[in-house]
């Protein structure tokens, strides 16, 4: 006949839009049989695994500092916030979950785990470590002196002292894990080899091959083992991860489990069916078509009354999306043309064919030559009735090439925005970030439909 939270100190849990969705209660009783913490019962509104305590208040400071401090409890978050350290959240008394890591990654790839220096705190830090690494995030670990927690330590040191301590004591995961495991091995060769395999297992989880190779070098130096041996062990561990993923895929037959390639040094890749429609296409031909028109026909007059050339028309209409060019060499052609126009240099095919850079000359030759010949039906008294010859159709070509280029880039942006929107679960759809993405999506859809209508293209 008592309230669920009887005799407890209450903490309100907010979602990303600031609404209270649950409560946590800490007991005031010294009875060991009484649970220290109880939380609201989970529902469609509140899922503990998908919630980080304090994130609503911390998300802006996290973006500003480009770092998220992860602690264990409610009071740790509150004490650090009160001290002026606001980029801090807690996993609400649960082991860190994948959903919580995804929440952090929205705002920063950099995580600093800040746990108590006792054995329980060390184990908690290690549990979350590998999971964070698998999401290609940068993680450092800080252990406080034994007997201290963030709440008590920030009270003792103050804001500046606490920040100085955590910056000095922060260790990347290889150094932290190696020092910890080697201290436990105490010179025992069997335990030492086990420690090495444990560290290698963590390195193998990192998707980025460059970052992974840096950590291989670091682990090799710390364990005083040849780098090639460490690399071989990492590769073995990666193949083990891949094999496990294949077994899980076969066992569950999930369509959304990505296939894996045992010969690659990347843990997982997306299925072609999962890639965006724009990513599956080779978009360079759109950019190449613009460059072809620019080089071959840039000096032609696009608009006689306004005395605008094709080059001026193209570059003016592409100004807002020039940096969206994926092909570096084509982007260089654009930049060179812009500079030449500013200096009032004659933009003709000769300008590109005689350019001092060999790369530009080669591009000019490539886009101006074709393995096909235009059939000379005019010599036989037959002329085109419906359109101009290709070399005389530059006005329509210029106009449509710009629209097609913009349409492809908008499609690519749409896929990226949709992917971000799909990361949000139903609990987060009241957040400002989610609403902003929806507005962006609507704006892009409207632009896409306008361009498609201009091109008489059907979009689904």
N, C-alpha and C positions, 0 to 999 in steps of 0.2 A: 504493500500500500504506500510505497514511497515513489517519488519522482525518479526517473531513470538516472538523472545526474545528481542524485542526493548527495550532499556533503562534498561537493567538488568545486574547484576553481574552474571557471568556464573560459574557453577560448573560442571566438567565432571564426569560422572558416569561410573565406570569400572565394567566389569564382573570378574569372579574368575581367568581368565587367563590374566587379565590386559588390555584387549581391551576396548576402549571407546565405550559404547553401547547407551548412552543417555546423555542429559544435563538437569541441573536444573538451573533456572534463578530466582534471587531475585530482586524485583523491587527497583529502586532508587527513585521512586516517593513517595511523602507523601500523595497522594490521596487515601483515604480509599476505594474508589470504585475499585481501581486497585488491583487484586489478589497479595498477598505478594510473593507467589512462583508459578511458572508454570514449568511443566516438559515436556520432549519430549513426543510426542504421543506414546502410547503403540503399540507394534508390536510383531512379532515372535522373534525379537532379544531382546526387552526390555519389561519386565513385572515388574511394580513397586512393586507389592506384593511379588515378588520372588527375590527382589534385596535389598541388604543392602549397604548403602553408606560407602565406605572406607574398605570393607571387603578384597579386594585384597591386600591392604597394611597392614591390621591388622591380617590376618590369621596366620602368623608365630608367631607374638608376643602373640596372643591369646593362641596358643598351648604352647608357652614357659611359660607364666604366669598362664596357666590353668584357665583363667577367661576372660570373655568378658564384657566390659563396654558398656552399651547401652545408647545412648543419643538421643536427638530429632533432631538436625539440622546439616546442612553441616558445618557451622562455628564452632560448638562445636567440631566436629571431627577434623577439621583442626587445631584448637587452641591446642587441647590436643596432637595431633601428633607433632606439632611444639615444644611443651613443653617437649617432650620425653615420653609421655604416649601414646603408640601406639596400645594397645589392645582394641581399641574403634571403634564402628561403630554406624551408625544412621539408623533409619527406614525411612528416606527420607521424613519426613513430613506426613507420613501415620500412622494410627494405626497399631500396631504390628500385623503381620499375622502369620499363622501357617507355611507357606513356609519359612518365615524369621527365625522363631524359629528353624526349621529343619536345616537351613544353619548354625546357631550358634552351634547347637548340634554336627555337624560334627567335630568341633574343641575343644569344651569343654562343660561339663555339668553345668558349673558355670557361672551365669549371675549376673551382678551388674547393676541395673537400676539407672541411674543418671539423674534426671529431676529437673526442676526449682521448688522452694518451693511455688510457687503461686498456687491457686486452679486449674488452667488448668494443671499445671505440675503434681499435685497430682492425678487428674483424669486420666491423661495419664499413670501414673505409675500403677494405679489400673487396668486399662483396659488390660495391657499386663501381669499382674501378674498371673491371673488364667490360661491363655493360656500356659504360660511357665511351671506352676506347672503340668498341664495335660501331659506334655511331660517328666515328671520325672526328671526335672532339678532343681538344687539348685539356689534359687534366693534371692538376697538381694536388699534392696532399700535404696538409699541415696537421701535425699532432700536437696538442697542447700538453704542458707538463702534467704528470700524473697527479690526480686529485683536483685538477682544474677543468672547468668547462667554459664554453664561450661566455656564458652569463657571468660567471665569477671573475673570469680573466679580464674581460673588458672593464669590469668595475674596478679592478686593481690597477690596470695599466692606463686606462683612458683611451680615447679614440686613436690618437697619434701613436701611442706606445703599442697598442694592439695591432694597428696597420703595419707598423715597422716590424713587429715580431712575426706576423704572418708572411710578410714579404721575404724576410730573411730565412725563415724556416720552411718555406714552400719548396717542395721537392717534386720533380717530375716522377711519373709513376715507375720508371725503370730504376732510378736511384732509390726511391722509397722502398720498393718491393725487394730489390737486391739487398740493400742494407738490412732490412728486416729479416729476410730469409737466411742470409749469411750469418747473422748474429745468432739465429736459432740453430744453424748447422754446427757452429763451434768447431770447425775444422774437420768434421766427419765427412769423408769423401762421398759416401752414399747420399747423405743429406744434402751435401753441396750439389751433387748432380741433380737431385730432385728439385732443389731450389732453381737451378738453371732451367730445367724443363718448365717449371712454373712460370718463370719470367718469359721464356720463349713463347709459351701458350698465350700470354697477354699480348706480346708483340704481334703474334700472328693474327690477332683480331682486328688490327688496324687496317682499314681498307686502302689508305693512301700508300702506294709502294715507296715513294720517296721518303716520307716520314718513317715508314717501317724500316728502311735501310739505315736511316740515321740512328734509330734505337738499337738496331743490330750492332752497329759500331760501338755504341755506348755500353751495351751489355757485354760485348766481347772484351772491352777494356776492364770493366768492373769485375768480371769473373776470371780475367786473364786466360781466356780461351781464344784460339784462332778464329778470326772472323768468318772464314769459310765454313767452319764447323757449325757456328751459330746460325749462319744463313741456311745451311742444310737442314738443321733442326727446325728452323722457322718454316721452311718449305714443307717439311713433313707434317708439321702441325696444321698448316693451311690445308693440305690435302685431307687431313683427318676431319677438319671442319667441313670441307666440301663434301666428303663422303657422308658425313652425318646429315648434311642438308639434303643430299640425294635420297638417303634412306627416309627422312621425314617426308619428303615430297612423295615418294613412292607409297609410303604407309598411309598418308592422309589424302593423297590425290587432290591436293588443293590446286586450283588453276592459277592462283596468284603467287605460287612459290616460284621464284626465278630459277632458271636453269643455271648450272655451274660448269665451268670449264676447268678440268684438272690441270691443263697445261698453262693456264694463266696464273699470274702472281697476284690476282685480284680475287677477293673472297667471293663476291657475287656480282652478277650482271643482270640487267633487266631482260626479260623476254622481248623479242621484236613486237609481239602483240601488246606489250605494256608500254612501249616507247610512244612518245607523242607522234601524231601524224606528220608533223613538220620535221621532227628529228629523223624519221625514216627516209625522208627525201634528201636528195643532194641539192641543197639550196644554192650551190655555187653557180648553177647555170643561170639563175635569175640575176645574180650580180654580174656574171659574165656578159649577159645580154645588155645590161646598162653600160658596161665598159666598152662593149663593141660599138654601141651607138655613139658613145662619147668620143671614141678614138676615130671611128670611120666618118662620122657625120657631125662632129662637134662644131665645125665651122659653118655649117649650113644655117640659113636664116629660118628660124622657126616661126617668127611673127614679123611680117614685113613692116607693118605700120609702127610697131614699137621697136623695131630693129633689134629683136632678141634672137640670139643664136641658140642652136640646139644645146650646146654646152651650158649656156646661161640658164636655159629652161630646166635642164636636168638638175643642175647643182642647186638652183633655188628651191625646187620642189623636193629635193632630197635632204635639204639642210637639217631638218629635224631628226632624220633617221640615218645620217651618214655613219655615225659611230656604231650602227647596228650591222655594218658589213662584217661578215665572218671571215672572208678571204683577205688576209693581210696585204697581199700584193695588189689586189683590186682597190683596197682602201688607199694604198700608197698612190695609185694612179689618180684617184679622186683628189687627194691632198695636193699632188703635183699640179693638177689642172687648176685647182683653186688658186694656188700661188701664181701660176702663169697668167691667169685672168686678172689678178690684182696688179700684176706688173705689165698688163696690156700686151702680152706676148701673143702672137698669132697662133690660135689653137687649130691646127690642121693635122692630118695623118702624119705628115713629115715631122712635125714636132715630136711625136712619140717614136717614130721609126729612127730618128737620129738622136734620141735622148742619150745623155752620157751614161745612164745606168743600163746595164745589159738586161736586167730583169724587165724593165719597162719596154725596151726594144722587142724582147721576146714576146711579151704579152701583146704588143701591137701587131706583130706578125701573126700570132695565133688567132686573134679575133678578126683580122682582116682577110684571112685566107680560109677557104672551105674546100673540102673534097668534091663538092657538087658544082655543076655548071648550070646556069640559068638557060633553059631551053630557048633558042633563038627562033621562036615561031614567027616573029615579025618579018623575018626575011622571006617567009612563005606566005605573007599576007594575012597572018592571024595575029590579032592583038588581044590582050587581056580586056575583058569587058567590065569586070566587077571591081577591080582594084588596081592601084598603081604598081609599077615594078618595085621590087624590094628597095632598091637604092633611092627611089623617089617617094617612098612611103614613110619617111623618117618622122613626120609629125605624129602620125597615128602610133608608130612604133615607140616613140619617146613617151607619149602619153600613157600607153598601155603598159610599157615596161616598168614605169614608176608605180602604177597602180598594183601590178602583180607583185612587185618587190614589197610594197607596203602590206599587201594582203598576206603574204607569207610570214612577214615579221609579226603581224598582229596575231596570226594563227599560233605562232610559236609562243608569244606572250600569253595568249589565252590558255594554252596547255600548261604553262608554268603557274599561272594564277589558279587554274582549276586544281592543280596538284596541291598547292598551298591550302586552298579551301578544304580539300578532302582530308587534310591533316587534323582539322578541327572536329571534335566530337560534338554531340548534341548539347552538352553542358556549356560549351564555350561560344555558342552562337549569338550570345548577347554582347560579346566583347566588342570594343571599338575596332580592334584589328580585323576581326571577322567582317564587321559591317563595312569597313574600308575596302577590303578585298572584294566584297560583293559589288560595291559601287564601281571599282576598277573593272570588274568583269562585265558589268552592264555597259560601261563606256566602250570597252574594247569590242563587245558584240555589236554595238550600234555602228562603230567605225567599220568593222568587218562587213556588215550588211550593206552599208552605203557604198563601199568600194566594190563589193560583189555585184551590186546593182549596176554600177557604172560599167563593169566588165561583162554584164549579162551572164554572170556565173551563179549557179545554184549552190547554196551552202546548206549543209545539213546540221 
